[in-house]
Amino acid sequence: MINQTRKERVSAEIRKRGRKNKTYRFFSPLIKRGWFFWIDLCDFCEEHMLKFVLLCTSLLCFTAFCSFSFPLFTGSVTNLGIIDFSELDESISLAEEDSNVMTADEARILFSDDFAVGDSEGLGSMVSTNSEGQEVIAIDTDDILQDILDQIPEETVTGISSYEETDLDSLVFEKDDWRLILVNKQHSVPSDYDFPLGDLTANLQCDERVIDDLVLMLRDARSAGMNIWIVSPYRSGDKQENLFNYDLGKYMSSGMNYFDAYQLAAEAVTLPGTSEHQIGLAFDIVNNEYAHLGEGFGETKEGLWLAENCYKYGFILRYPKDKEYITTIEYEPWHFRYVGREAAAYMTFKGLTLEEFWEEVF
């Protein structure tokens, strides 16, 4: 009796009680199975306790990491991963939508690593002082656009290639096409990625293979009466880090703790090493009214024209509205990405983001 197992002791106890109670005897098979299951579960937990503790610790660490470095756990259950930016306090808004100037610090971050107040070469800039006594840079958009247009002779720019929806299935795409490289929070810029860097102006650069189509789009926009200009094309890794830290500090100075500020900054500015600006294929395009990158740009005639026509020149609206759960980036009507004319037409007509394009085609 001393060497009986737990199951044997349970079986003996059930038989003993069954002899005294007919109802208990009737249900004894079910009671016995329940006890045996509980005994097996306890034995399993005892045997694998260390593994179980390590697994729970790993899941806890993973959840804590994801909650502020990848926005999976924000928003409501039906709107997973999306922060409602319309509910943010105005003091930490991402853009001053009714301003056409930027501070010297913002200009230094956006335009050049070594830009200083008063250094207007290539920018067509003018230093002034706002009502708060702060030095600001008022952008002369005509000068910037003209500087870019002057870089490319008229005869080097080819015409627009148009694609009808019926042509899409005949298009063939290559996974290693430089125009289709996928860069986001899950796919960082490859450490060995290299590309020819071309100058738009003295302070603005991009992948030189994009310049022809970019200039053609700018010229056609100007001919259509649009007043658009490029505020941020290629950014180095250091510049991207400065921009991210600038937003992080802005949110923290408004009273947020570090983790909340980090998550919000990561939603508004891509983390260094995961930004398309670092590969020279992304362009922030705005007008005077929305020089600070505001969502309202999407409702202006310039924003509407670009959204409707950019695919003809090889560009897509990279972070569209209602696709935040896929891109993990808020709606940015100013951010355009070059993917080539064929891919741009394919994605536009099918309503795909670059992430969805990769999933469907490759």
MARVEXVO-562839 format. One record per residue (C-alpha): x, y, z; residue number from 1. Coordinates in pm, 1 decimal, m for minus. Each point is the difference from the previous one (the first is absolute). Layout:
BEGIN
REC        c1        c2        c3  resi
REC         X         Y         Z   NUM
...
END
This chain:
BEGIN
REC        c1        c2        c3  resi
REC       0.0       0.0       0.0     1
REC     289.4     232.8      75.4     2
REC     134.2     m22.9    m357.6     3
REC    m335.1      70.4    m167.0     4
REC      m3.3     272.5    m264.6     5
REC    m235.7     293.8      17.6     6
REC    m224.0    m157.5    m263.2     7
REC     m19.7    m325.7     195.1     8
REC     m88.8     184.6     319.6     9
REC    m269.5     198.5    m182.5    10
REC    m145.7    m319.1    m154.4    11
REC     m13.5    m166.7     341.2    12
REC    m171.8     300.5     155.7    13
REC    m259.3      14.3    m280.4    14
REC     m78.9    m372.0      38.7    15
REC     m33.3      42.4     376.7    16
REC    m245.6     288.3     m36.8    17
REC    m187.3    m182.3    m276.9    18
REC     m75.7    m291.6     230.2    19
REC    m174.6     239.4     239.6    20
REC    m190.4     212.5    m255.4    21
REC    m173.6    m134.4    m310.5    22
REC     m16.6     345.5    m166.5    23
REC     372.8      51.2      56.0    24
REC      65.5    m349.2    m142.1    25
REC    m199.0      88.0    m313.2    26
REC     209.0     309.6     m69.3    27
REC     328.0    m148.7     118.9    28
REC     140.1     m57.0    m355.7    29
REC     m34.5     369.8     m79.2    30
REC     138.9     102.2     338.1    31
REC     292.7    m234.3     m50.5    32
REC      80.8     144.3    m345.3    33
REC     m14.5     352.5     141.4    34
REC     238.6     m81.5     280.8    35
REC     238.5    m181.9    m235.6    36
REC       3.0     300.1    m234.8    37
REC      80.3     232.9     289.0    38
REC     279.3    m231.4     122.1    39
REC     151.4     m18.7    m352.6    40
REC     m14.1     378.4     m33.4    41
REC     173.9      49.6     336.1    42
REC     267.5    m252.0     m92.7    43
REC      59.0     174.6    m333.1    44
REC      31.5     340.2     165.8    45
REC     241.7    m131.7     259.7    46
REC     212.4    m159.6    m269.1    47
REC       5.4     307.2    m226.3    48
REC     m20.3     278.3     257.4    49
REC     330.7     161.5    m102.5    50
REC     m95.9       3.8    m367.5    51
REC    m340.3     144.6      85.6    52
REC     151.9     282.3     206.0    53
REC     248.1      84.1    m278.7    54
REC    m280.0       3.7    m259.5    55
REC    m215.6     235.6     208.7    56
REC     298.1     229.7      58.9    57
REC      78.4       8.2    m372.6    58
REC    m360.9      81.5     m90.3    59
REC      m9.3     276.5     259.3    60
REC     320.9     155.7    m132.4    61
REC    m123.4     m28.4    m359.4    62
REC    m330.6     168.7      90.5    63
REC     176.3     282.1     182.1    64
REC     235.1      56.8    m294.6    65
REC    m274.7      m2.7    m260.8    66
REC    m222.2     236.9     193.2    67
REC     232.6     295.5     m60.4    68
REC     219.8     m95.0    m295.4    69
REC    m271.9    m148.6    m223.7    70
REC    m353.4     135.8      45.3    71
REC    m192.7    m325.5      41.1    72
REC    m173.3      70.7     326.0    73
REC    m142.3     348.1     m41.8    74
REC    m348.2     115.6     m93.9    75
REC    m324.1    m188.2      41.8    76
REC     m60.5    m368.8     m60.3    77
REC    m165.5      75.7    m332.7    78
REC     271.2     244.3    m102.2    79
REC     307.4    m192.5     104.9    80
REC     331.5     173.9     m38.8    81
REC    m133.2     343.5     m96.2    82
REC      31.9     309.3     213.6    83
REC    m275.1     257.1     m41.1    84
REC     212.3     307.2     m69.4    85
REC    m307.9     221.1     m15.4    86
REC     m35.1     m41.0     376.4    87
REC     351.4     120.6      80.9    88
REC      53.5     325.0     180.8    89
REC      78.4     285.2    m236.9    90
REC     321.0      73.2     187.0    91
REC     148.7    m322.3    m138.4    92
REC    m152.6       7.6    m347.6    93
REC     217.7    m139.7    m275.2    94
REC     m44.6     299.3    m226.0    95
REC     m89.4     363.2      22.4    96
REC    m254.4     m14.5    m278.3    97
REC     m48.4     373.6     m43.7    98
REC     366.1      96.9     m14.6    99
REC     230.0      45.7    m298.0   100
REC     322.4      39.3     197.2   101
REC     221.6    m229.6     200.9   102
REC     241.0      63.5     282.2   103
REC     371.5      10.5     m64.4   104
REC      39.4    m326.2     192.5   105
REC    m261.0    m174.6    m215.2   106
REC     161.0     131.7    m317.3   107
REC     337.4    m121.8     122.4   108
REC    m144.8    m349.4      53.5   109
REC    m194.1     m18.2    m325.9   110
REC     237.0     159.6    m245.4   111
REC     358.4     m45.2     102.3   112
REC     214.7    m140.9     276.5   113
REC     209.0     316.2       8.5   114
REC    m264.4     257.8     m89.8   115
REC      21.5     318.7     202.9   116
REC    m230.1     299.5      27.9   117
REC      83.3     238.8    m279.7   118
REC     143.0    m274.7    m222.0   119
REC    m242.0      33.9    m290.0   120
REC     208.1    m153.9    m278.4   121
REC    m215.8    m237.2    m200.8   122
REC    m300.9      57.1     221.1   123
REC    m134.3     336.9    m104.5   124
REC     m48.1      58.2     372.9   125
REC     m64.9     313.6     196.3   126
REC      63.0      35.5     371.6   127
REC    m259.9     192.6     196.1   128
REC    m138.8      20.3     353.4   129
REC    m347.5    m114.3      95.1   130
REC    m233.6     148.3     262.8   131
REC     170.9    m203.9     272.1   132
REC     341.8     139.0     m84.0   133
REC     110.5    m327.9    m155.4   134
REC     215.0     m11.5    m314.0   135
REC    m184.3    m173.1    m283.4   136
REC      69.5     m92.6    m360.6   137
REC    m255.9     115.5    m255.4   138
REC      32.8    m212.3    m312.7   139
REC      m5.5     152.3    m345.2   140
REC    m163.9    m287.3    m185.9   141
REC      56.7     142.4    m347.4   142
REC     375.1      14.1      53.5   143
REC      16.3    m357.4     131.4   144
REC    m206.2    m142.8    m283.5   145
REC     193.7     195.3    m259.9   146
REC     330.5    m121.4     144.8   147
REC    m120.0    m358.3     m41.2   148
REC    m138.0      51.7    m351.0   149
REC     319.2     165.3    m115.4   150
REC     200.4    m310.2      86.1   151
REC    m153.8    m210.6    m278.9   152
REC      m1.9     105.8    m366.6   153
REC    m346.2      m9.4    m155.1   154
REC      95.7    m252.5    m266.0   155
REC     111.4    m265.9     252.3   156
REC    m347.0     m42.0     146.8   157
REC    m226.6    m248.9    m174.4   158
REC    m376.8      10.7     m16.5   159
REC    m250.9    m164.3     228.7   160
REC     m67.0    m371.5     m27.6   161
REC    m363.6     m81.9      68.2   162
REC    m146.7    m337.3      90.1   163
REC    m357.9    m108.5     m14.5   164
REC    m141.7    m235.1     259.9   165
REC     m25.0    m276.2    m258.8   166
REC     378.7      10.8     m53.7   167
REC      90.9     m80.9     359.9   168
REC      m0.7    m379.6     m21.0   169
REC     258.6       6.6    m278.5   170
REC     254.9     189.7     210.0   171
REC     296.6    m195.8     133.7   172
REC     195.5     111.3     307.0   173
REC     336.9    m109.6     131.7   174
REC      55.7     m42.7     372.2   175
REC     348.4     152.2     m17.1   176
REC    m111.9     312.8    m189.0   177
REC     155.9     297.6     183.4   178
REC    m318.6     199.4     m53.1   179
REC    m205.3    m251.6     199.3   180
REC     218.5     m40.2     307.9   181
REC    m217.6     m31.7     309.9   182
REC     115.1     208.4     294.8   183
REC    m212.5      19.2     314.1   184
REC      14.8     m86.9     369.1   185
REC      37.2    m368.7     m79.2   186
REC     237.5      43.2    m296.2   187
REC     287.1     234.9      76.8   188
REC     233.2     147.7    m259.7   189
REC     253.9    m273.0     m93.0   190
REC     341.9      74.6     141.8   191
REC     158.2     m40.6    m344.3   192
REC    m264.4     199.7    m190.4   193
REC     155.4     250.4    m236.7   194
REC    m141.0     237.2    m260.6   195
REC     113.2     295.5    m213.5   196
REC     m73.5     320.6     189.4   197
REC    m102.2     291.7    m221.6   198
REC     m41.2     368.8      83.1   199
REC    m332.0     181.2     m33.7   200
REC     141.4     319.6     149.4   201
REC     303.9      78.8     209.5   202
REC    m179.0    m139.4     305.8   203
REC    m250.3    m250.9    m140.5   204
REC      96.3    m344.5    m131.2   205
REC    m162.3    m324.7    m107.6   206
REC      70.7    m313.7    m202.0   207
REC     109.1     150.5    m329.9   208
REC    m192.7    m264.6    m196.5   209
REC    m324.5     159.5     122.4   210
REC      75.9     358.2     m99.2   211
REC    m136.1     m12.2    m356.1   212
REC    m346.2    m119.0     105.8   213
REC       0.7     230.3     301.8   214
REC      78.0     306.2    m209.0   215
REC    m264.1     m94.7    m255.8   216
REC    m260.2     m24.5     275.0   217
REC     104.9     339.3     140.2   218
REC     m18.7     161.2    m342.9   219
REC    m344.6    m142.4     m73.0   220
REC    m122.1     102.6     343.2   221
REC     122.3     353.9     m60.5   222
REC    m171.0       4.1    m340.6   223
REC    m324.2    m110.7     169.3   224
REC      20.1     294.9     237.3   225
REC     131.7    m193.4     299.5   226
REC     232.9     166.1     250.8   227
REC     196.5    m294.3     139.3   228
REC     351.0     m41.4     128.3   229
REC     219.5    m267.7     151.4   230
REC      78.3      36.3     366.7   231
REC     191.1    m320.1      75.1   232
REC     136.8    m249.6    m252.2   233
REC     311.1    m203.8      92.2   234
REC      94.0       0.4     367.3   235
REC     309.9    m164.9     142.6   236
REC     m26.9    m238.1     293.4   237
REC     130.0     272.6     232.5   238
REC    m256.3     249.1    m125.6   239
REC    m280.4    m253.9      41.4   240
REC     114.5     m61.2     356.5   241
REC       1.8     374.5      68.8   242
REC    m352.8      32.6    m137.0   243
REC    m126.2    m289.8     211.2   244
REC     167.1     135.9     314.0   245
REC    m147.2     343.4     m72.6   246
REC    m354.8    m140.4       6.5   247
REC      80.1    m218.9     300.0   248
REC     122.7     302.6     195.3   249
REC    m300.7     205.3    m109.1   250
REC    m247.2    m255.3     135.4   251
REC     194.3     m50.3     323.1   252
REC      17.3     375.6      58.3   253
REC    m380.9       9.0     m24.1   254
REC     m22.4    m226.4     305.0   255
REC       1.5    m348.9    m151.2   256
REC     209.2    m275.9     153.6   257
REC     279.5    m150.3    m208.8   258
REC    m186.3    m310.9    m116.1   259
REC    m311.3     186.1    m114.3   260
REC     211.5     265.3    m169.6   261
REC     210.4    m268.4    m170.3   262
REC    m306.8    m179.2    m131.4   263
REC    m155.2     319.9    m131.2   264
REC     326.7     112.1    m159.7   265
REC      35.2    m340.5    m166.9   266
REC    m351.1      39.8    m142.0   267
REC      79.7     341.2    m146.3   268
REC     367.8     m38.7     m97.1   269
REC     147.9    m330.3    m110.0   270
REC     280.0    m135.7     212.3   271
REC     356.7      58.8    m122.9   272
REC      96.7    m282.1    m234.4   273
REC    m361.2     m63.3    m102.2   274
REC     m73.4     319.8    m194.9   275
REC     m47.4      13.7    m376.1   276
REC     163.0     342.1       4.2   277
REC     330.2    m177.2      67.6   278
REC     m14.5    m176.9    m338.3   279
REC     m72.3     318.4    m195.2   280
REC    m336.1    m116.0    m137.5   281
REC    m238.1     189.1     230.7   282
REC    m107.2     362.4     m27.4   283
REC    m201.0     223.2     229.1   284
REC    m189.6     238.0    m228.7   285
REC    m199.3     293.3     137.7   286
REC    m123.6     348.6     m80.7   287
REC      17.7     332.4     182.3   288
REC    m313.1     m67.1     202.0   289
REC     127.2    m327.8     141.9   290
REC     373.5      56.1      23.6   291
REC       4.6    m188.2     331.4   292
REC    m139.6    m324.7    m140.4   293
REC    m366.6       0.2      98.1   294
REC    m274.1    m247.6     m86.3   295
REC    m196.1     289.6    m145.8   296
REC     241.4       0.2    m293.0   297
REC    m194.4    m295.9    m135.5   298
REC    m305.6     224.0     m46.1   299
REC     182.8     278.6    m184.4   300
REC      m0.6      16.2    m378.9   301
REC     370.3     m92.8       3.2   302
REC     m54.5    m301.0     223.9   303
REC    m296.2    m119.8    m205.6   304
REC     189.6      46.6    m328.4   305
REC     300.1    m197.0     126.2   306
REC    m212.3    m283.0     139.2   307
REC    m184.2     m30.8    m331.1   308
REC     291.9      42.0    m240.4   309
REC     321.2    m106.7     175.0   310
REC     m20.5    m359.0    m129.6   311
REC      45.5     127.0    m355.7   312
REC     352.6     101.5      94.2   313
REC      86.1    m309.5     203.5   314
REC    m102.7     119.3     348.0   315
REC    m251.0    m125.5     256.9   316
REC    m155.3     159.2     305.9   317
REC     196.3    m214.9     241.5   318
REC    m211.1      28.9     315.6   319
REC    m367.5      32.0    m103.1   320
REC    m295.6      51.6     229.2   321
REC    m163.1    m310.6     148.7   322
REC     312.0    m210.9     m64.3   323
REC     178.9      87.6     324.0   324
REC     m57.4    m352.1     129.9   325
REC     214.2    m126.5    m287.9   326
REC     269.1     267.4     m29.4   327
REC       8.0      72.9     379.2   328
REC      48.7     364.6     m99.6   329
REC    m265.1     269.7      31.8   330
REC    m164.4     145.7    m310.4   331
REC     256.6     221.8    m175.0   332
REC    m142.3     168.7    m311.3   333
REC     336.2     170.3     m56.7   334
REC     220.9    m311.7     m13.5   335
REC      55.5    m140.9    m350.4   336
REC     216.9    m297.3     m88.3   337
REC     152.2     m82.1    m338.0   338
REC     m67.1    m358.2    m115.8   339
REC      12.0      35.3    m379.1   340
REC    m289.6      69.8    m235.5   341
REC    m112.3    m360.0     m48.2   342
REC     m10.8     m83.7     369.9   343
REC    m156.5     337.2      85.3   344
REC    m283.4     m63.4    m245.9   345
REC     m48.5    m353.2     133.8   346
REC     m20.7     114.1     361.4   347
REC    m219.4     301.4     m75.9   348
REC    m263.3    m184.1    m203.6   349
REC     m11.3    m290.6     245.8   350
REC       5.0     223.4     307.8   351
REC     308.8    m164.5     151.7   352
REC     266.3     126.1     234.0   353
REC     358.2    m107.5     m63.9   354
REC     m34.8    m262.8     275.5   355
REC    m312.1    m142.8    m164.4   356
REC     169.2       8.8    m340.8   357
REC     288.0    m211.8     131.3   358
REC    m238.6    m246.9     158.4   359
REC    m208.6     m34.0    m318.1   360
REC     273.1       0.7    m265.0   361
REC     296.9    m162.4     171.6   362
END
